[in-house]
Amino acid sequence: MNRPIQEFSLTLSQVAELIGAQFSGDEVRINGVSHIDSEVIPGDLFAAIPGAKFHGAEFIPSAKKRGAVAVITDHAGALQSAELPTLVVNDVRGAAAIAATSLYRSPMRDLVTVGVTGTNGKTTVTTLVHQLCALAGREGGLIGTVETCIGNERLKSVRTTPEATELQALAAVMRERHVRQLVMEVSSHALAMGRMKGSHFSIAAFTNLTQDHLDFHQDMDSYFAAKSLLFTHELSDLALINIDNQYGAKLAQNSVIQRKTISRNQTSADWHFSELHPSSQGYEFAIRGPGGILIESRTSLVGGYNADNLLMAIALAVEIGIDPIEIATHAPFAMGAAGRLQSISLGQPYKALVDYAHSPDAVKNVLNAAREFTTGKIIAVLGCGGDRDASKRPQMGRALLEGCDISIFTSDNPRSENPAHILEEMTTGLSIQAPSQIISDRAEAIAYAVRCAKPGDSILVLGKGHEQGQEMSGKIVDFDDRLVLAAAIEGTS
């Protein structure tokens, strides 16, 4: 975990007062907060958070060995923490977030911060905003699914939205390095679980909401409620909302904070396209914004959903202070995120692309986008992840079969589940006829797609995008769709 060079300090009694916990005993001073024992450094407060499989209290001895001076945990965890001064709370994650925010002196409030939430588009929007800022000469920070950036330093991301202990430390590092703005993805899990407590955003953006993560949220109303938590006075100053989605329209109507709207087609929205024309290289466009703003430019991004992502990113960039004239100049050079409709080109006479689409709506969108630039057949490879929302599997399978000419059903990250069972749930009730196939081995499925391809066709390998591993039976083996696809193409050339 990145830590600022500057030293920060709070006494344990000060932390106790902040979070409403009782404290008695010898006073200790804390210099950091960590929830991972292997990342503890001397002087840390260790947050022993209860998890789905393990209780963080199991790692208190390891944290102590590394230099933790105190523990914050719940009543169950307190039974295992007699070795260190302990603060006991009901909500460990939320209390740790408040402690970290206070320790680092609310670093997010010293930055121009943008939080982007929604089922699809978060990674592309945040990456585009980050790229537009960089192209305009503004050093920024990025936190998201693919990577974390502090200026020019690139770090691998562990999850879409970090735990608050890590997030606040990262923000403090960015402030220390004079980074001017931070743009980050905010997941529904992070909001529902309280990871965002203590954070604050200059602007919160909503892209869309479609079925996903119902293994966690149970139903769409709960999923929407979790997303809506970002659009409150506690967390954000201004909302920027795409109203082309029914949930976005509802959020805009009920927003309790100042809001601006965006829309691909509705000219009544604060931000909208006045022109959007497909070209051989992507789109030529004109965007209208508040106060008569007009931005005319072009982009290499393809697909209607990417037009939405670009509109949101440009609106956000203007709202945080990037000159619209600069944006018009730089927009053609903003390429989006790795593994998002990423082209694999080795001189083959057909297109080959990799995309992260892993929800029914995302699969439909990316296949529709492919129709815009494909003169031949669309050949797509798709699997569903194990130990995740199983209710979307039949919908994803049908979206694949209906959206392309040759459908290849395969494994994604089966995790602890049987890949054959996942494929059965994906394909139940579908009539799969040759040359479409069910091929469990993902590498074999990709190779088959390449063998099927003819000039003018498009191959799309969906679901894993930028990921560099495949998780099976508790192990992660090296697997990068981009490399596997490239190797298959080379093997047939």
C-alpha positions in Angstrom: 0.0 0.0 0.0 1.3 3.4 -0.9 1.9 5.8 2.0 2.7 9.5 2.1 6.2 10.5 3.1 4.8 13.1 5.5 4.2 11.7 8.9 0.7 11.8 10.3 -0.4 11.0 13.8 -3.4 10.5 16.1 -3.8 9.1 19.5 -5.9 6.1 20.0 -8.2 8.0 22.3 -8.7 10.6 19.5 -9.7 7.8 17.2 -12.0 6.4 19.8 -13.8 9.7 20.1 -14.1 10.0 16.3 -15.8 6.7 15.9 -17.8 6.6 19.2 -15.8 3.7 20.8 -14.8 3.3 24.4 -11.1 3.4 25.2 -9.3 2.9 28.5 -5.8 1.9 29.2 -2.3 3.1 28.1 -2.4 5.7 25.4 -0.8 4.8 22.1 -0.1 6.9 19.0 -1.0 5.6 15.5 0.7 6.7 12.3 -1.3 4.7 9.7 -4.3 2.4 9.2 -4.2 -0.9 7.5 -6.7 -3.8 7.0 -4.1 -6.2 5.5 -1.6 -7.7 7.9 1.1 -8.1 5.3 1.0 -4.3 4.6 1.2 -3.2 8.3 4.1 -1.0 9.1 5.2 0.0 12.6 2.8 2.4 14.3 -0.3 1.2 12.4 -3.8 0.7 13.7 -4.9 -2.7 12.3 -8.5 -3.0 11.1 -9.6 -6.5 11.8 -12.7 -6.6 9.4 -15.1 -9.6 9.5 -15.1 -11.2 6.0 -17.2 -13.8 4.2 -14.6 -16.6 4.7 -12.3 -15.3 7.4 -12.4 -12.8 10.3 -9.6 -10.3 10.1 -8.9 -10.9 13.8 -7.2 -14.2 12.8 -4.4 -12.0 11.4 -3.8 -9.9 14.5 -0.7 -11.8 15.6 0.8 -11.2 12.2 -0.1 -7.6 12.3 1.4 -7.2 15.7 4.6 -8.9 14.6 4.9 -6.3 11.8 4.4 -3.4 14.2 0.7 -2.8 14.7 0.2 -0.9 17.9 -3.6 -1.2 18.2 -6.6 -2.9 16.7 -10.1 -1.8 15.7 -12.6 -4.7 15.4 -16.1 -5.9 16.3 -17.1 -7.9 19.4 -16.2 -11.2 17.9 -12.8 -10.0 16.8 -12.1 -8.5 20.2 -12.0 -11.9 21.7 -8.8 -12.6 19.7 -7.1 -9.2 20.2 -6.1 -9.2 23.9 -2.5 -8.7 22.9 -3.0 -5.1 21.7 -5.2 -2.1 22.7 -8.5 -2.6 21.0 -11.4 -0.4 19.9 -14.6 -2.3 19.5 -17.3 -1.1 17.1 -20.2 -2.7 15.2 -19.1 -1.4 11.8 -15.4 -2.0 11.5 -15.1 -1.1 7.9 -16.9 2.3 8.4 -14.9 3.1 11.5 -11.6 2.3 9.8 -12.6 4.6 7.0 -13.3 7.5 9.4 -10.0 6.8 11.2 -8.0 6.8 8.0 -9.7 9.9 6.6 -9.1 11.8 9.9 -5.5 10.6 10.2 -4.6 11.8 6.7 -6.6 15.1 7.1 -9.3 14.4 4.6 -7.0 14.3 1.5 -9.8 14.0 -1.1 -11.1 17.4 -0.2 -7.8 18.9 -1.2 -8.1 17.4 -4.7 -10.7 17.9 -7.5 -12.3 14.5 -7.3 -14.6 12.7 -9.7 -16.3 9.4 -8.7 -18.0 7.4 -11.5 -20.5 4.7 -10.9 -22.8 2.5 -13.0 -23.0 -1.0 -14.3 -21.1 -0.4 -17.5 -18.7 2.3 -18.7 -16.9 3.2 -15.4 -13.5 2.1 -16.6 -13.8 3.7 -20.0 -15.1 7.0 -18.6 -12.5 7.3 -15.9 -9.7 6.4 -18.3 -10.9 8.9 -20.9 -11.1 11.7 -18.3 -7.6 10.8 -17.0 -6.3 10.9 -20.6 -7.9 14.2 -21.4 -6.4 15.7 -18.3 -3.0 14.4 -19.2 -3.2 15.6 -22.8 -4.1 19.0 -21.4 -1.0 19.0 -19.2 -2.8 18.4 -15.9 -1.2 15.7 -13.9 -3.9 13.5 -12.3 -4.7 10.4 -10.4 -6.7 7.4 -11.5 -8.1 4.5 -9.5 -10.1 1.8 -11.2 -10.5 -1.8 -12.3 -7.5 -1.9 -14.7 -4.9 0.2 -13.0 -4.1 2.9 -10.4 -2.1 5.9 -11.6 -0.4 8.6 -9.5 0.8 11.0 -12.1 3.0 8.9 -14.4 3.4 6.1 -11.8 1.3 3.1 -12.7 0.2 0.5 -10.2 -1.8 -2.7 -10.6 -5.3 -2.5 -9.1 -6.5 -5.2 -6.8 -10.2 -4.3 -6.9 -12.4 -1.6 -8.6 -12.7 0.5 -5.5 -10.1 0.1 -2.7 -10.8 -0.3 0.9 -10.9 3.1 2.6 -7.7 2.5 4.5 -5.9 2.2 1.1 -7.9 4.8 -0.7 -7.2 7.6 1.9 -3.5 6.8 1.9 -3.5 6.9 -1.9 -5.3 10.3 -1.9 -2.7 11.6 0.6 0.1 10.5 -1.6 -1.5 12.3 -4.6 -1.9 15.4 -2.6 1.7 15.2 -1.4 2.9 14.9 -5.0 0.8 17.9 -6.1 -1.6 15.9 -8.2 -4.4 18.2 -9.1 -7.4 15.9 -9.7 -8.4 12.3 -8.9 -10.9 10.4 -11.0 -12.0 6.9 -9.8 -14.5 4.2 -10.2 -17.0 3.7 -7.4 -18.5 0.2 -7.2 -21.9 -0.6 -5.7 -20.1 -3.1 -3.4 -17.9 -0.2 -2.1 -20.9 1.9 -1.5 -23.0 -0.8 0.2 -20.2 -2.0 2.4 -19.2 1.5 3.6 -15.8 1.8 2.0 -16.6 5.3 0.9 -17.2 6.7 4.3 -15.1 9.8 4.9 -14.6 10.3 1.1 -15.9 13.2 -0.8 -16.3 14.0 -4.5 -16.4 17.3 -6.4 -18.6 15.5 -9.0 -20.3 12.1 -8.9 -21.2 10.6 -12.3 -23.8 7.9 -13.1 -23.5 6.0 -16.4 -26.3 3.4 -16.4 -27.7 0.5 -14.5 -28.4 -2.9 -15.9 -28.5 -6.4 -14.4 -25.4 -7.5 -12.6 -24.2 -8.3 -9.1 -27.6 -9.6 -8.0 -25.7 -12.4 -6.1 -24.7 -9.5 -3.7 -27.6 -7.0 -4.0 -30.4 -9.6 -4.5 -32.6 -7.4 -6.6 -32.4 -4.3 -8.9 -34.0 -2.0 -6.4 -31.3 -2.8 -3.8 -28.6 -2.4 -6.5 -30.0 1.0 -7.5 -30.2 2.0 -3.8 -26.5 1.2 -3.4 -25.5 3.3 -6.4 -27.7 6.1 -5.2 -25.7 6.4 -2.0 -23.0 8.2 -3.9 -25.4 11.0 -4.8 -25.8 12.5 -1.4 -24.5 15.6 0.4 -22.3 13.3 2.5 -20.3 12.1 -0.5 -20.7 14.5 -3.4 -21.2 18.2 -4.3 -22.5 17.8 -7.9 -24.1 15.0 -9.9 -23.7 14.3 -13.6 -26.3 11.8 -14.7 -27.0 10.0 -17.9 -30.7 10.1 -18.3 -31.1 7.7 -21.3 -31.3 4.8 -18.8 -34.5 4.5 -16.7 -32.5 4.4 -13.5 -30.6 7.5 -14.5 -33.8 9.3 -15.2 -35.1 8.3 -11.8 -31.9 9.4 -10.1 -31.9 12.8 -11.8 -35.5 13.3 -10.8 -34.9 12.5 -7.2 -31.4 13.9 -6.8 -30.9 15.7 -3.4 -27.7 17.4 -4.7 -27.2 19.8 -7.6 -27.3 17.8 -10.8 -26.6 18.1 -14.5 -27.9 15.7 -17.1 -26.3 14.1 -20.2 -28.0 12.3 -23.1 -27.1 11.0 -26.4 -30.4 12.1 -28.0 -32.3 14.3 -25.7 -31.5 17.9 -26.5 -33.1 19.0 -23.2 -30.2 17.5 -21.3 -27.5 19.9 -20.1 -24.9 17.9 -22.1 -25.9 16.2 -25.4 -24.8 15.5 -28.9 -26.0 17.9 -31.5 -24.1 15.9 -34.2 -22.9 12.3 -34.1 -21.8 10.7 -37.4 -20.1 7.3 -37.9 -16.9 7.6 -39.9 -14.4 5.0 -41.2 -12.4 5.7 -38.1 -15.0 6.0 -35.4 -17.3 9.1 -35.0 -17.3 12.8 -35.9 -19.3 14.7 -33.3 -20.5 17.9 -31.9 -21.4 18.2 -28.2 -23.4 21.0 -26.6 -23.0 21.9 -23.0 -24.3 24.5 -20.5 -23.7 28.2 -21.3 -23.5 27.6 -25.1 -20.5 25.4 -25.0 -19.8 23.7 -28.3 -17.1 21.0 -28.8 -16.6 19.7 -32.3 -14.1 16.9 -32.8 -13.7 13.2 -33.7 -12.9 9.9 -31.9 -11.6 6.5 -32.9 -14.0 4.9 -30.3 -16.8 2.9 -31.9 -20.3 1.8 -30.7 -23.2 3.8 -29.3 -22.3 2.9 -25.8 -18.8 4.3 -26.3 -20.4 7.5 -27.6 -22.2 7.7 -24.3 -18.9 7.1 -22.4 -17.1 9.8 -24.4 -20.0 12.3 -23.8 -19.8 11.7 -20.1 -16.0 11.9 -20.1 -16.0 15.2 -22.0 -18.7 16.7 -19.8 -16.7 15.7 -16.7 -13.5 17.1 -18.1 -15.1 20.5 -18.7 -16.8 20.5 -15.3 -13.4 20.0 -13.6 -11.9 22.9 -15.5 -10.4 21.6 -18.8 -10.8 24.2 -21.6 -13.4 23.0 -24.2 -11.0 24.1 -27.0 -8.3 21.9 -25.6 -10.7 19.0 -25.3 -11.7 19.4 -29.0 -8.0 19.2 -29.9 -7.2 16.2 -27.7 -10.3 14.1 -28.1 -9.0 12.2 -31.1 -6.0 11.0 -29.1 -8.0 9.7 -26.1 -8.1 5.9 -26.6 -10.0 4.6 -23.6 -9.1 1.6 -21.4 -7.1 -1.6 -22.0 -9.3 -4.6 -22.7 -12.3 -2.5 -23.7 -13.0 -3.3 -27.4 -9.2 -3.5 -27.8 -8.0 -4.4 -31.2 -5.5 -7.2 -31.8 -4.0 -6.6 -35.2 -1.3 -8.8 -36.7 -2.1 -8.1 -40.4 -4.9 -10.6 -40.5 -7.8 -9.9 -43.0 -10.4 -9.8 -40.3 -10.9 -7.8 -37.1 -10.0 -9.3 -33.7 -11.1 -7.6 -30.5 -11.1 -8.2 -26.8 -13.7 -6.7 -24.4 -14.6 -6.9 -20.8 -18.3 -7.3 -21.4 -19.7 -9.5 -18.6 -23.3 -8.5 -18.2 -26.3 -9.1 -20.6 -26.5 -5.5 -21.5 -22.8 -5.1 -22.1 -22.7 -8.2 -24.4 -25.6 -6.8 -26.4 -23.9 -3.4 -26.7 -20.6 -4.7 -27.8 -22.1 -7.0 -30.4 -24.3 -4.2 -31.7 -21.2 -2.0 -31.9 -19.4 -4.7 -34.0 -22.2 -4.7 -36.5 -21.3 -1.1 -37.3 -17.9 -2.0 -38.6 -18.2 -5.6 -39.8 -19.0 -6.4 -43.4 -18.8 -10.2 -42.8 -19.8 -12.4 -39.9 -19.5 -11.7 -36.2 -17.8 -14.6 -34.3 -17.9 -14.2 -30.5 -16.5 -16.1 -27.6 -18.1 -15.7 -24.1 -18.2 -17.4 -20.7 -19.8 -16.5 -17.3 -17.8 -16.2 -14.1 -18.3 -18.7 -11.3 -19.3 -17.7 -7.7 -21.0 -14.6 -9.1 -24.6 -13.6 -10.2 -25.9 -16.8 -11.7 -29.3 -15.3 -12.7 -27.6 -13.4 -15.6 -26.1 -16.5 -17.2 -29.1 -17.4 -19.4 -29.5 -13.8 -20.5 -25.9 -13.6 -21.4 -26.1 -16.8 -23.3 -29.1 -15.6 -25.3 -27.5 -12.2 -25.9 -24.5 -14.1 -27.4 -26.6 -16.4 -29.6 -28.8 -13.6 -30.9 -26.1 -11.0 -31.4 -23.6 -12.9 -33.6 -23.4 -15.3 -36.4 -21.1 -17.8 -34.8 -21.5 -18.2 -31.0 -18.8 -20.0 -29.0 -19.7 -20.7 -25.4 -16.8 -21.3 -23.1 -15.4 -20.8 -19.5 -14.5 -17.5 -18.0 -13.3 -17.6 -14.4 -15.1 -20.7 -13.0 -13.6 -20.2 -9.6 -15.0 -22.9 -7.3 -17.8 -23.9 -9.6 -17.9 -26.7 -12.2 -17.4 -25.1 -15.6 -19.8 -27.6 -17.2 -22.5 -26.5 -14.8 -22.0 -22.8 -15.6 -22.1 -23.6 -19.3 -25.3 -25.6 -18.8 -26.9 -22.6 -17.1 -25.7 -20.3 -20.0 -27.1 -22.5 -22.7 -30.3 -24.0 -21.3 -33.2 -23.6 -23.8 -30.9 -22.4 -26.6 -30.7 -24.1 -30.0 -26.9 -24.1 -30.7 -26.2 -25.3 -34.2 -22.9 -25.6 -36.1 -20.7 -23.8 -36.6 -21.6 -22.4 -33.2 -20.1 -24.5 -30.4 -19.8 -25.2 -26.7 -16.0 -25.5 -26.0 -15.2 -25.4 -22.3 -11.4 -24.8 -22.7 -11.1 -21.1 -23.3 -7.9 -21.3 -25.3 -9.4 -23.9 -27.6 -12.6 -21.8 -27.9 -10.5 -18.8 -29.0 -8.5 -20.9 -31.4 -11.7 -22.3 -32.9 -13.0 -18.7 -33.4 -9.8 -17.8 -35.3 -10.2 -20.9 -37.6 -13.7 -19.9 -38.4 -12.8 -16.3 -39.4 -12.8 -15.2 -43.0 -11.9 -11.8 -44.6 -14.3 -9.1 -43.5 -15.4 -11.0 -40.3 -14.9 -9.8 -36.7 -13.9 -12.0 -33.8 -14.8 -10.7 -30.3 -13.5 -12.4 -27.2 -15.7 -11.2 -24.3 -15.8 -11.3 -20.6 -12.2 -10.9 -19.3 -10.8 -7.9 -21.1 -7.6 -6.7 -19.4 -7.4 -9.7 -17.0 -4.1 -11.6 -17.0 -5.2 -14.7 -15.2 -8.0 -17.4 -15.1 -9.2 -18.4 -11.6 -10.1 -22.1 -11.3 -10.4 -24.2 -8.2 -8.7 -21.7 -5.9 -5.8 -21.2 -8.3 -5.1 -18.4 -10.8 -3.2 -19.5 -13.9 -1.7 -17.1 -16.4 -4.3 -16.3 -19.1 -4.6 -13.1 -21.1 -7.3 -13.1 -23.8 -5.2 -10.6 -25.8 -2.1 -12.8 -25.8 -4.1 -16.1 -26.5 -6.0 -14.4 -29.3 -2.7 -13.1 -30.9 -1.1 -16.5 -30.6 -4.0 -18.2 -32.3 -3.9 -15.7 -35.1 -0.2 -16.1 -35.6 -0.7 -19.9 -35.6 -3.0 -19.7 -38.6 -1.0 -17.2 -40.6 
